[in-house]
Amino acid sequence: MTADIESLVLEHLRHIRGRVDQIAEDVSDLKHRMTSLEVGMSLVKREVAHGDETDARHQVAMDKLEVRIERIERRLELTDH
């Protein structure tokens, strides 16, 4: 009777060990996937920041052009001022 109980306990422990090993493997896989997502998000953030920088440079250029156009209009007396 004791041998049957020990055998049953060992069988359950083997099953539990197998599940724990599978869970550990799944967690490892999830860690790798999360790292890949973090790298991808970092690249997206970098691209967004680059786009914001480009927009800012374009706005500065547009502001300079506006000032130049206003000056030209004043010289040619094309404004109502």
C-alpha positions, -999 to 999 in steps of 0.1 A, spaced: 0 0 0 28 25 9 46 17 -24 13 26 -43 11 59 -25 47 67 -31 43 59 -68 12 81 -70 30 110 -53 60 106 -76 37 106 -106 21 138 -94 54 154 -87 67 145 -122 36 160 -137 40 192 -116 77 193 -126 68 190 -162 42 218 -159 67 241 -141 93 234 -168 67 244 -194 58 275 -176 95 285 -172 99 280 -210 68 301 -217 80 329 -194 114 328 -212 96 331 -245 75 360 -232 106 378 -220 122 376 -255 90 388 -271 87 417 -246 123 427 -254 115 427 -291 84 449 -285 105 473 -264 131 476 -291 103 482 -317 87 508 -295 120 525 -291 124 527 -328 89 541 -332 96 567 -305 128 577 -323 109 581 -356 83 602 -339 109 624 -323 126 627 -357 93 638 -373 88 664 -346 123 677 -352 116 679 -389 83 697 -383 101 722 -361 127 729 -387 100 734 -413 81 758 -391 113 779 -385 119 780 -423 83 790 -429 85 818 -403 117 831 -420 99 830 -454 70 849 -439 93 876 -426 110 879 -459 78 881 -479 64 908 -455 97 928 -460 94 924 -498 58 935 -498 66 966 -477 95 975 -501 72 971 -531 44 989 -513 21 959 -518 6 961 -483 -21 983 -468 2 994 -440 
